[in-house]
Amino acid sequence: MDILDGETGQLPATYLGMPLGAKSKSKEIWNGVVERCEKRLSRWKSQYLSRGGRLVLINSVLDALPTYLMSVFPLPAKVEERIDALRRNFWWHGEKEYKGFHLVKWKILLLSKKQGGLAIKNLRKQNISLLMKWLWRFPLEGQSLWGRVIQAKYGKEGPWKTKEVTSTYGTSLWRSIRNLWHDFYAKTECNVNHGRKIRFREDN
């Protein structure tokens, strides 16, 4: 480290906005996201915003803040509830903290506009979709550094996926992703081109 003129740190730490060495299901790694949401809300002059303006800010700003972490880590239920509470209170009352009645259930506002909602993003579904992208990338990027590390640690089951993660130590992150395989597979279809990766008897 003296040669590189760097500093020696300790885990857990943050690198490029991503927590290193922290438990993947820990609520603490999401504190920064929740705090950023609260700071944004405190800056907005909500009393001068129409409902349409609030909706734009929710969809363009508040929904984007947790996306980076949600692309790697499963979203804890308590964190989801907290962020939803911030978004819900801002939409109805223009405040991050408000105790009162809401005219429509939040789950209805999350529906698409065709279904009678406002198309506000469902954080749980967004989180699952982002994690499933790793299952899609795994067979496509199997020779990349991260792909080789995953294969070496968990083994490979056919050309599309790793073996199921059964160990309980140091594997919670990939186990959370691997457990989504059956839902991912049910929503995926394959087009046979050169046929090098399609095995009709083995792929399931």
C-alpha positions in Angstrom: 0.0 0.0 0.0 3.0 2.3 0.5 4.0 1.9 -3.1 0.5 2.8 -4.3 0.2 5.6 -1.7 -3.2 4.2 -0.6 -5.0 3.7 2.7 -5.7 0.5 4.5 -9.4 0.2 5.4 -11.6 -2.3 7.0 -14.8 -4.2 6.0 -17.6 -3.4 5.7 -16.8 -0.5 3.4 -18.3 1.3 0.4 -16.7 1.2 -3.0 -18.3 3.0 -6.0 -21.5 3.3 -4.0 -21.7 -0.4 -3.3 -21.3 -1.9 0.2 -18.5 -4.4 0.5 -18.3 -7.0 3.2 -21.8 -6.3 4.5 -24.5 -8.9 4.9 -26.6 -8.9 1.7 -29.9 -8.9 3.7 -28.9 -6.3 6.2 -31.1 -3.2 6.5 -28.1 -1.1 7.3 -26.8 -1.1 3.8 -30.0 0.7 2.7 -29.7 3.5 5.2 -28.0 5.8 2.6 -30.8 5.2 0.1 -33.5 6.1 2.6 -31.6 9.1 3.8 -31.2 10.4 0.2 -35.0 10.0 -0.4 -35.7 12.0 2.8 -33.2 14.7 1.8 -34.8 15.1 -1.7 -38.3 15.3 -0.1 -37.1 18.0 2.4 -35.8 20.1 -0.5 -38.9 20.1 -2.6 -41.4 22.8 -2.0 -44.3 20.4 -2.0 -47.0 23.0 -1.2 -46.4 24.5 -4.7 -46.6 21.1 -6.5 -49.7 19.7 -8.2 -50.5 16.0 -7.9 -49.1 15.6 -11.5 -45.9 17.3 -10.4 -45.5 15.0 -7.4 -46.1 12.0 -9.6 -43.3 13.1 -12.0 -40.9 13.5 -9.1 -41.8 10.1 -7.6 -41.3 8.3 -10.9 -38.2 10.1 -12.1 -36.3 10.7 -8.9 -37.6 8.7 -5.8 -38.0 5.5 -7.8 -34.5 5.9 -9.3 -32.6 6.3 -6.0 -32.8 2.6 -4.8 -32.3 1.1 -8.3 -28.5 0.8 -8.0 -28.6 -1.3 -4.9 -31.7 -3.2 -6.0 -29.8 -4.5 -9.0 -27.6 -6.5 -6.7 -29.2 -6.9 -3.3 -32.6 -8.3 -2.3 -34.8 -5.5 -0.9 -35.7 -6.1 2.8 -39.4 -5.8 3.6 -38.8 -3.1 6.2 -36.9 -1.0 3.8 -39.5 -1.4 1.1 -42.2 -0.3 3.6 -40.2 2.7 4.6 -39.6 3.9 1.1 -43.2 3.2 0.1 -44.3 5.3 3.2 -42.2 8.2 2.0 -43.6 8.0 -1.6 -47.1 7.5 -0.4 -47.1 10.4 2.0 -45.5 12.7 -0.5 -48.1 11.8 -3.1 -51.1 12.3 -0.9 -50.0 15.2 1.4 -46.7 16.6 0.0 -44.8 15.6 3.1 -42.4 12.8 4.0 -44.1 12.2 7.4 -47.8 12.3 7.7 -50.3 10.3 9.8 -53.7 10.4 8.2 -56.1 8.6 5.9 -55.5 8.0 2.2 -58.4 7.9 -0.2 -57.1 5.0 -2.3 -55.0 1.9 -1.3 -51.3 2.2 -2.3 -51.4 -1.1 -4.2 -54.0 0.4 -6.5 -51.8 3.3 -7.3 -49.0 0.9 -8.3 -51.2 -0.6 -11.0 -50.8 0.5 -14.7 -53.0 3.3 -15.9 -55.0 0.9 -18.0 -55.8 -1.0 -14.8 -56.9 2.2 -13.0 -53.6 3.0 -11.2 -50.9 5.6 -11.7 -48.1 3.3 -12.9 -45.9 4.1 -9.8 -43.2 1.4 -9.7 -43.7 -1.6 -7.5 -40.3 -1.8 -5.7 -40.6 -5.5 -5.0 -41.3 -6.4 -8.6 -38.6 -4.1 -9.8 -36.1 -5.6 -7.4 -36.9 -9.2 -8.6 -36.7 -8.1 -12.2 -33.2 -6.6 -11.7 -32.0 -9.6 -9.8 -33.3 -11.9 -12.6 -31.1 -10.1 -15.0 -28.1 -11.8 -13.5 -29.7 -15.2 -14.4 -30.0 -13.9 -17.9 -26.5 -12.6 -18.0 -24.9 -15.8 -16.5 -25.1 -18.0 -19.7 -24.2 -15.0 -21.9 -21.2 -13.9 -19.9 -20.0 -17.2 -18.5 -16.4 -16.5 -19.6 -16.3 -13.1 -17.9 -14.4 -12.8 -14.6 -17.6 -12.7 -12.5 -19.1 -15.6 -14.4 -16.0 -17.8 -13.9 -15.9 -17.0 -10.2 -19.6 -18.0 -9.8 -19.0 -21.2 -11.7 -15.9 -22.1 -9.6 -17.7 -21.5 -6.4 -21.1 -23.0 -7.0 -20.6 -25.3 -10.0 -22.6 -25.4 -13.2 -25.8 -27.3 -14.0 -26.1 -27.4 -17.8 -25.3 -24.4 -20.0 -27.9 -22.0 -18.4 -27.5 -22.0 -14.6 -25.4 -22.9 -11.6 -26.2 -25.7 -9.2 -28.6 -24.9 -6.4 -26.9 -23.1 -3.5 -27.2 -25.3 -0.4 -24.4 -23.9 1.8 -25.3 -21.4 4.5 -22.0 -19.6 4.8 -21.0 -16.7 2.6 -23.6 -17.5 -0.1 -26.7 -15.6 0.7 -26.4 -13.1 -2.2 -26.1 -15.6 -5.0 -28.6 -18.0 -3.3 -31.2 -15.2 -3.3 -30.6 -14.8 -7.1 -30.5 -18.5 -7.8 -33.7 -19.1 -6.0 -35.5 -17.0 -8.6 -34.6 -19.5 -11.4 -37.9 -21.2 -11.6 -39.8 -17.9 -11.9 -37.3 -16.7 -14.4 -37.5 -19.9 -16.5 -41.3 -19.7 -16.6 -41.1 -16.2 -18.1 -38.3 -17.1 -20.6 -38.5 -18.6 -24.1 -35.6 -19.8 -26.3 -35.3 -19.4 -30.0 -33.2 -22.2 -31.7 -30.6 -20.7 -34.0 -27.4 -22.6 -34.3 -28.5 -25.0 -31.6 -25.2 -25.0 -29.6 -26.8 -24.2 -26.3 -30.2 -25.9 -26.7 -30.5 -29.4 -25.4 -34.1 -30.6 -25.6 -33.6 -33.5 -23.3 -31.6 -31.8 -20.6 -32.7 -28.1 -20.5 -35.5 -27.7 -17.9 
